[in-house]
Amino acid sequence: QEQLMESGGDSVQAGGSLKLSCTGSRFIYTTYPMGWFRQAPGKEYEGIAALGRLSIRDGRPSYADSVKGRFTISRDNAKSTLYLEMNGLKPEDTGKYYCAAAPGDGDVNWLVALAAQGPDLGHWGQGTQVTVSA
């Protein structure tokens, strides 16, 4: 099965910044919307940022309210890489961060629906840990 791979997770203090990367096959990158999800300890998956399929919603990101204004999703088409730039990190941002790709519109509804399904649907990476200390 096609795989995605995240990197860039780290431990930072509140107010700090991190940039996550997600690489995968060209097929996944060009076929599906892609997004970032996270899971805090003992909690459900949360969809936080998405970009639509490369040919349809390119340049129109969607964000969960919890990260809007602090996180930015972007892509490097030449490298088939998805990014998540995170600024103003808070302790409540602590969790394991995943990138995922699946059919759909790549909008907020897509984030919610895919988060509810978790890795059972679409293509997911193994995750990268982000820890934010107060």
MDTraj code that builds the backbone (N, CA, C; nanometers):
import mdtraj as md
import numpy as np

residues = "GLN GLU GLN LEU MET GLU SER GLY GLY ASP SER VAL GLN ALA GLY GLY SER LEU LYS LEU SER CYS THR GLY SER ARG PHE ILE TYR THR THR TYR PRO MET GLY TRP PHE ARG GLN ALA PRO GLY LYS GLU TYR GLU GLY ILE ALA ALA LEU GLY ARG LEU SER ILE ARG ASP GLY ARG PRO SER TYR ALA ASP SER VAL LYS GLY ARG PHE THR ILE SER ARG ASP ASN ALA LYS SER THR LEU TYR LEU GLU MET ASN GLY LEU LYS PRO GLU ASP THR GLY LYS TYR TYR CYS ALA ALA ALA PRO GLY ASP GLY ASP VAL ASN TRP LEU VAL ALA LEU ALA ALA GLN GLY PRO ASP LEU GLY HIS TRP GLY GLN GLY THR GLN VAL THR VAL SER ALA".split()
xyz = np.array([
    [0.0836, -0.1193, 0.0000],
    [0.0000, 0.0000, 0.0000],
    [0.0870, 0.1242, 0.0000],
    [0.0386, 0.2277, -0.0700],
    [0.1111, 0.3536, -0.0721],
    [0.1212, 0.4088, 0.0688],
    [0.2367, 0.4682, 0.1005],
    [0.2583, 0.5194, 0.2348],
    [0.2950, 0.6653, 0.2320],
    [0.2675, 0.7312, 0.3434],
    [0.3099, 0.8674, 0.3656],
    [0.4058, 0.8670, 0.4834],
    [0.4949, 0.9653, 0.4871],
    [0.5909, 0.9721, 0.5957],
    [0.6038, 1.1148, 0.6457],
    [0.5787, 1.1331, 0.7751],
    [0.5888, 1.2640, 0.8365],
    [0.7243, 1.2813, 0.9032],
    [0.7655, 1.4063, 0.9160],
    [0.8876, 1.4385, 0.9905],
    [0.8748, 1.5800, 1.0437],
    [0.9625, 1.6149, 1.1372],
    [0.9663, 1.7508, 1.1883],
    [0.9123, 1.7691, 1.3281],
    [0.8550, 1.6654, 1.3856],
    [0.8042, 1.6781, 1.5212],
    [0.9170, 1.6987, 1.6213],
    [0.8845, 1.7660, 1.7303],
    [0.9873, 1.7959, 1.8312],
    [0.9176, 1.8407, 1.9590],
    [0.9996, 1.8691, 2.0598],
    [0.9507, 1.9268, 2.1843],
    [0.9881, 2.0735, 2.1870],
    [0.8905, 2.1594, 2.2105],
    [0.9134, 2.3037, 2.2125],
    [0.8389, 2.3657, 2.3289],
    [0.8743, 2.4878, 2.3601],
    [0.8026, 2.5615, 2.4631],
    [0.6850, 2.6347, 2.4011],
    [0.5892, 2.6662, 2.4842],
    [0.4718, 2.7411, 2.4384],
    [0.5165, 2.8703, 2.3710],
    [0.4496, 2.9013, 2.2612],
    [0.4855, 3.0180, 2.1826],
    [0.5829, 2.9898, 2.0715],
    [0.6406, 2.8708, 2.0727],
    [0.7386, 2.8341, 1.9723],
    [0.6764, 2.7939, 1.8402],
    [0.7628, 2.7542, 1.7475],
    [0.7194, 2.7184, 1.6129],
    [0.7835, 2.5878, 1.5686],
    [0.7137, 2.5174, 1.4832],
    [0.7656, 2.3967, 1.4192],
    [0.7113, 2.3900, 1.2777],
    [0.7836, 2.3192, 1.1921],
    [0.7352, 2.2954, 1.0560],
    [0.7427, 2.1457, 1.0297],
    [0.6283, 2.0878, 1.0043],
    [0.6193, 1.9454, 0.9743],
    [0.6210, 1.9237, 0.8235],
    [0.6749, 1.8106, 0.7831],
    [0.6770, 1.7733, 0.6423],
    [0.6145, 1.6364, 0.6239],
    [0.5585, 1.6161, 0.5072],
    [0.4981, 1.4867, 0.4741],
    [0.5328, 1.4539, 0.3297],
    [0.5991, 1.3438, 0.3105],
    [0.6334, 1.3005, 0.1751],
    [0.5608, 1.1704, 0.1430],
    [0.5332, 1.1525, 0.0158],
    [0.4654, 1.0309, -0.0273],
    [0.4827, 1.0106, -0.1753],
    [0.4137, 0.9157, -0.2265],
    [0.4273, 0.8863, -0.3684],
    [0.3621, 0.9970, -0.4521],
    [0.4106, 1.0099, -0.5728],
    [0.3544, 1.1087, -0.6637],
    [0.2069, 1.0765, -0.6922],
    [0.1746, 0.9501, -0.6930],
    [0.0361, 0.9103, -0.7190],
    [-0.0572, 0.9665, -0.6121],
    [-0.0200, 0.9475, -0.4852],
    [-0.1033, 0.9993, -0.3767],
    [-0.1107, 1.1508, -0.3838],
    [0.0042, 1.2113, -0.4049],
    [0.0126, 1.3573, -0.4003],
    [-0.0749, 1.4224, -0.5070],
    [-0.0849, 1.3617, -0.6223],
    [-0.1589, 1.4230, -0.7331],
    [-0.3031, 1.3735, -0.7433],
    [-0.3377, 1.2697, -0.6693],
    [-0.4702, 1.2098, -0.6859],
    [-0.5704, 1.2555, -0.5816],
    [-0.5272, 1.2756, -0.4586],
    [-0.6186, 1.2984, -0.3472],
    [-0.5979, 1.4339, -0.2799],
    [-0.7024, 1.4836, -0.2141],
    [-0.6785, 1.5908, -0.1175],
    [-0.5862, 1.5380, -0.0074],
    [-0.5119, 1.6271, 0.0540],
    [-0.4234, 1.5864, 0.1625],
    [-0.4427, 1.6781, 0.2815],
    [-0.4199, 1.6247, 0.3983],
    [-0.4409, 1.7057, 0.5161],
    [-0.3569, 1.6609, 0.6335],
    [-0.3632, 1.7401, 0.7369],
    [-0.2952, 1.7104, 0.8625],
    [-0.3979, 1.6816, 0.9707],
    [-0.3669, 1.5819, 1.0491],
    [-0.4515, 1.5399, 1.1580],
    [-0.3652, 1.5238, 1.2823],
    [-0.4267, 1.5276, 1.3972],
    [-0.3513, 1.5050, 1.5190],
    [-0.4358, 1.4264, 1.6190],
    [-0.3647, 1.3627, 1.7081],
    [-0.4317, 1.2872, 1.8126],
    [-0.3593, 1.3120, 1.9440],
    [-0.4292, 1.3748, 2.0362],
    [-0.3745, 1.3956, 2.1692],
    [-0.3939, 1.2680, 2.2508],
    [-0.3137, 1.2473, 2.3526],
    [-0.3265, 1.1255, 2.4333],
    [-0.4683, 1.1071, 2.4866],
    [-0.5255, 0.9924, 2.4620],
    [-0.6581, 0.9608, 2.5116],
    [-0.7726, 1.0279, 2.4388],
    [-0.7421, 1.0934, 2.3267],
    [-0.8473, 1.1646, 2.2546],
    [-0.8616, 1.1110, 2.1127],
    [-0.9682, 1.1529, 2.0461],
    [-0.9942, 1.1141, 1.9097],
    [-0.9047, 1.1935, 1.8131],
    [-0.8994, 1.1452, 1.6905],
    [-0.8288, 1.2197, 1.5865],
    [-0.9000, 1.3525, 1.5604],
    [-0.8207, 1.4541, 1.5320],
    [-0.8743, 1.5850, 1.4953],
    [-0.8140, 1.6272, 1.3619],
    [-0.8971, 1.6596, 1.2664],
    [-0.8489, 1.7127, 1.1395],
    [-0.8236, 1.8607, 1.1538],
    [-0.7040, 1.9066, 1.1172],
    [-0.6710, 2.0450, 1.1454],
    [-0.6434, 2.1291, 1.0214],
    [-0.5976, 2.0712, 0.9134],
    [-0.5678, 2.1516, 0.7948],
    [-0.5708, 2.0640, 0.6711],
    [-0.6199, 2.1183, 0.5610],
    [-0.6306, 2.0389, 0.4391],
    [-0.6087, 2.1250, 0.3155],
    [-0.5611, 2.0595, 0.2122],
    [-0.5539, 2.1185, 0.0795],
    [-0.6240, 2.0240, -0.0164],
    [-0.7005, 2.0800, -0.1073],
    [-0.7723, 1.9973, -0.2018],
    [-0.6813, 1.9333, -0.3026],
    [-0.7402, 1.8512, -0.3877],
    [-0.6632, 1.7879, -0.4941],
    [-0.5853, 1.8929, -0.5717],
    [-0.4690, 1.8536, -0.6166],
    [-0.3765, 1.9457, -0.6805],
    [-0.4428, 2.0202, -0.7955],
    [-0.5291, 1.9551, -0.8702],
    [-0.5850, 2.0155, -0.9900],
    [-0.7142, 2.0918, -0.9652],
    [-0.7705, 2.0786, -0.8476],
    [-0.9024, 2.1363, -0.8250],
    [-0.9009, 2.2501, -0.7237],
    [-0.8452, 2.2239, -0.6061],
    [-0.8525, 2.3241, -0.5007],
    [-0.7161, 2.3800, -0.4662],
    [-0.6256, 2.3723, -0.5611],
    [-0.4896, 2.4180, -0.5330],
    [-0.4928, 2.5602, -0.4813],
    [-0.4267, 2.5828, -0.3671],
    [-0.4192, 2.7164, -0.3126],
    [-0.5334, 2.7529, -0.2218],
    [-0.6317, 2.6642, -0.2021],
    [-0.7429, 2.6980, -0.1139],
    [-0.7416, 2.6045, 0.0067],
    [-0.6755, 2.6464, 0.1141],
    [-0.6668, 2.5600, 0.2319],
    [-0.7920, 2.5685, 0.3185],
    [-0.8101, 2.4681, 0.4001],
    [-0.9168, 2.4665, 0.4993],
    [-0.8543, 2.4355, 0.6341],
    [-0.9052, 2.4995, 0.7386],
    [-0.8489, 2.4829, 0.8725],
    [-0.9582, 2.4605, 0.9758],
    [-0.9214, 2.3843, 1.0769],
    [-1.0073, 2.3749, 1.1943],
    [-0.9953, 2.5047, 1.2734],
    [-1.1009, 2.5404, 1.3440],
    [-1.0992, 2.6640, 1.4220],
    [-0.9873, 2.6647, 1.5255],
    [-0.9520, 2.5481, 1.5749],
    [-0.8514, 2.5392, 1.6818],
    [-0.7123, 2.5836, 1.6374],
    [-0.6871, 2.5848, 1.5051],
    [-0.5536, 2.6209, 1.4570],
    [-0.5551, 2.7393, 1.3612],
    [-0.6730, 2.7865, 1.3262],
    [-0.6841, 2.8944, 1.2279],
    [-0.6082, 3.0176, 1.2771],
    [-0.5271, 3.0736, 1.1895],
    [-0.4486, 3.1911, 1.2234],
    [-0.3124, 3.1597, 1.2821],
    [-0.2905, 3.0346, 1.3214],
    [-0.1617, 2.9959, 1.3791],
    [-0.0872, 2.8955, 1.2910],
    [-0.1617, 2.8086, 1.2240],
    [-0.1008, 2.7043, 1.1409],
    [-0.1236, 2.7364, 0.9933],
    [-0.0278, 2.6962, 0.9095],
    [-0.0396, 2.7163, 0.7656],
    [-0.0014, 2.5882, 0.6942],
    [-0.0909, 2.5407, 0.6096],
    [-0.0630, 2.4224, 0.5279],
    [-0.0177, 2.4686, 0.3907],
    [0.0799, 2.3986, 0.3369],
    [0.1308, 2.4347, 0.2044],
    [0.1873, 2.3101, 0.1385],
    [0.2251, 2.3232, 0.0140],
    [0.2789, 2.2078, -0.0593],
    [0.3913, 2.2545, -0.1506],
    [0.4816, 2.1620, -0.1774],
    [0.5865, 2.1821, -0.2775],
    [0.5623, 2.0768, -0.3849],
    [0.5060, 2.1202, -0.4943],
    [0.4658, 2.0243, -0.5968],
    [0.5851, 1.9508, -0.6577],
    [0.6968, 2.0200, -0.6723],
    [0.8144, 1.9566, -0.7311],
    [0.8665, 1.8434, -0.6442],
    [0.8463, 1.8548, -0.5133],
    [0.8972, 1.7540, -0.4200],
    [0.7878, 1.6599, -0.3717],
    [0.6642, 1.6780, -0.4183],
    [0.5508, 1.5982, -0.3704],
    [0.5488, 1.5958, -0.2179],
    [0.5616, 1.7133, -0.1591],
    [0.5714, 1.7251, -0.0136],
    [0.4678, 1.8222, 0.0386],
    [0.4049, 1.7820, 0.1463],
    [0.3058, 1.8636, 0.2152],
    [0.3698, 1.9152, 0.3426],
    [0.3402, 2.0392, 0.3772],
    [0.3975, 2.0999, 0.4964],
    [0.2879, 2.1487, 0.5909],
    [0.3244, 2.1609, 0.7166],
    [0.2399, 2.2279, 0.8145],
    [0.3298, 2.3159, 0.8997],
    [0.3167, 2.4450, 0.8809],
    [0.3927, 2.5395, 0.9606],
    [0.3073, 2.5791, 1.0807],
    [0.3634, 2.5618, 1.1986],
    [0.2886, 2.5844, 1.3214],
    [0.3568, 2.6936, 1.4023],
    [0.2839, 2.7998, 1.4271],
    [0.3339, 2.9117, 1.5059],
    [0.2467, 2.9307, 1.6290],
    [0.2999, 2.9999, 1.7272],
    [0.2225, 3.0253, 1.8477],
    [0.1740, 2.8974, 1.9136],
    [0.2609, 2.7980, 1.9226],
    [0.2196, 2.6676, 1.9751],
    [0.1777, 2.6774, 2.1212],
    [0.0770, 2.5990, 2.1549],
    [0.0209, 2.5955, 2.2893],
    [0.0327, 2.4531, 2.3449],
    [0.0331, 2.4377, 2.4753],
    [0.0390, 2.3017, 2.5323],
    [-0.0721, 2.2114, 2.4784],
    [-0.1887, 2.2676, 2.4494],
    [-0.2982, 2.1862, 2.3978],
    [-0.2755, 2.1408, 2.2542],
    [-0.1698, 2.1872, 2.1901],
    [-0.1345, 2.1374, 2.0570],
    [-0.0527, 2.0082, 2.0653],
    [-0.0189, 1.9673, 2.1844],
    [0.0589, 1.8450, 2.2026],
    [-0.0168, 1.7246, 2.1492],
    [0.0536, 1.6405, 2.0751],
    [-0.0071, 1.5202, 2.0218],
    [0.0772, 1.4614, 1.9113],
    [0.0274, 1.3539, 1.8555],
    [0.0941, 1.2934, 1.7407],
    [0.0260, 1.3475, 1.6151],
    [0.1073, 1.3952, 1.5223],
    [0.0577, 1.4587, 1.4027],
    [0.0760, 1.3664, 1.2833],
    [-0.0305, 1.3534, 1.2064],
    [-0.0317, 1.2647, 1.0911],
    [-0.0699, 1.3418, 0.9657],
    [-0.0146, 1.3023, 0.8535],
    [-0.0704, 1.3485, 0.7274],
    [-0.1490, 1.2331, 0.6670],
    [-0.2485, 1.2675, 0.5906],
    [-0.3356, 1.1673, 0.5318],
    [-0.3874, 1.2155, 0.3980],
    [-0.4218, 1.1201, 0.3168],
    [-0.4780, 1.1481, 0.1853],
    [-0.5943, 1.0535, 0.1618],
    [-0.7028, 1.1039, 0.1075],
    [-0.8207, 1.0208, 0.0835],
    [-0.9104, 1.0911, -0.0158],
    [-0.9981, 1.0182, -0.0815],
    [-1.0919, 1.0829, -0.1738],
    [-1.1792, 1.1842, -0.1014],
    [-1.2259, 1.2832, -0.1760],
    [-1.3144, 1.3827, -0.1174],
    [-1.2828, 1.5211, -0.1684],
    [-1.3377, 1.6219, -0.0986],
    [-1.3224, 1.7599, -0.1434],
    [-1.2065, 1.8334, -0.0772],
    [-1.1488, 1.7771, 0.0286],
    [-1.0382, 1.8451, 0.0942],
    [-1.0794, 1.9716, 0.1649],
    [-1.2027, 1.9757, 0.2145],
    [-1.2495, 2.0934, 0.2870],
    [-1.2712, 2.0572, 0.4347],
    [-1.3360, 2.1460, 0.5094],
    [-1.3524, 2.1213, 0.6522],
    [-1.4356, 1.9944, 0.6768],
    [-1.5375, 1.9744, 0.5955],
    [-1.6188, 1.8525, 0.6108],
    [-1.5354, 1.7273, 0.5886],
    [-1.4452, 1.7349, 0.4935],
    [-1.3532, 1.6230, 0.4650],
    [-1.2639, 1.5967, 0.5854],
    [-1.2145, 1.7032, 0.6483],
    [-1.1314, 1.6885, 0.7675],
    [-1.2081, 1.6161, 0.8789],
    [-1.3305, 1.6580, 0.9012],
    [-1.4103, 1.5985, 1.0088],
    [-1.4404, 1.4521, 0.9783],
    [-1.4809, 1.4257, 0.8556],
    [-1.5192, 1.2891, 0.8188],
    [-1.3988, 1.1947, 0.8247],
    [-1.2844, 1.2386, 0.7732],
    [-1.1665, 1.1514, 0.7721],
    [-1.1131, 1.1320, 0.9146],
    [-1.1213, 1.2354, 0.9964],
    [-1.0788, 1.2207, 1.1361],
    [-1.1636, 1.1154, 1.2070],
    [-1.2919, 1.1128, 1.1777],
    [-1.3809, 1.0149, 1.2408],
    [-1.3449, 0.8726, 1.1997],
    [-1.2995, 0.8550, 1.0773],
    [-1.2627, 0.7223, 1.0277],
    [-1.1233, 0.6816, 1.0745],
    [-1.0334, 0.7795, 1.0859],
    [-0.8964, 0.7473, 1.1232],
    [-0.8258, 0.6695, 1.0137],
    [-0.7183, 0.6005, 1.0512],
    [-0.6367, 0.5303, 0.9510],
    [-0.7073, 0.4168, 0.8775],
    [-0.8318, 0.3864, 0.9135],
    [-0.9045, 0.2832, 0.8406],
    [-0.9404, 0.3266, 0.7001],
    [-0.9346, 0.4555, 0.6717],
    [-0.9734, 0.5083, 0.5415],
    [-0.8591, 0.5886, 0.4826],
    [-0.8311, 0.5659, 0.3555],
    [-0.7297, 0.6449, 0.2871],
    [-0.5883, 0.6008, 0.3215],
    [-0.4950, 0.6929, 0.2998],
    [-0.3539, 0.6669, 0.3229],
    [-0.3050, 0.7557, 0.4363],
    [-0.2443, 0.6972, 0.5347],
    [-0.1949, 0.7706, 0.6509],
    [-0.0483, 0.7387, 0.6740],
    [0.0231, 0.8354, 0.7311],
    [0.1589, 0.8095, 0.7743],
    [0.1605, 0.7528, 0.9145],
    [0.2804, 0.7334, 0.9663],
    [0.2968, 0.6780, 1.1012],
    [0.2914, 0.7855, 1.2092],
    [0.2991, 0.9104, 1.1682],
    [0.2882, 1.0192, 1.2640],
    [0.4224, 1.0684, 1.3149],
    [0.4197, 1.1928, 1.3624],
    [0.5380, 1.2530, 1.4244],
    [0.4919, 1.3267, 1.5503],
    [0.5665, 1.3123, 1.6585],
    [0.5231, 1.3634, 1.7872],
    [0.5589, 1.5107, 1.8040],
    [0.4605, 1.5870, 1.8493],
    [0.4806, 1.7276, 1.8843],
    [0.4440, 1.7436, 2.0318],
    [0.5377, 1.7961, 2.1082],
    [0.5139, 1.8185, 2.2502],
    [0.5410, 1.9643, 2.2820],
    [0.4415, 2.0304, 2.3404],
    [0.4541, 2.1719, 2.3730],
    [0.4438, 2.1866, 2.5242],
    [0.5469, 2.2391, 2.5834],
    [0.5492, 2.2567, 2.7280],
    [0.5153, 2.4006, 2.7639],
    [0.4535, 2.4139, 2.8804],
    [0.4096, 2.5477, 2.9246],
    [0.5279, 2.6323, 2.9689],
])
top = md.Topology()
chain = top.add_chain()
for i, resn in enumerate(residues, 1):
    res = top.add_residue(resn, chain, resSeq=i)
    for name in ("N", "CA", "C"):
        top.add_atom(name, md.element.get_by_symbol(name[0]), res)
traj = md.Trajectory(xyz[None], top)
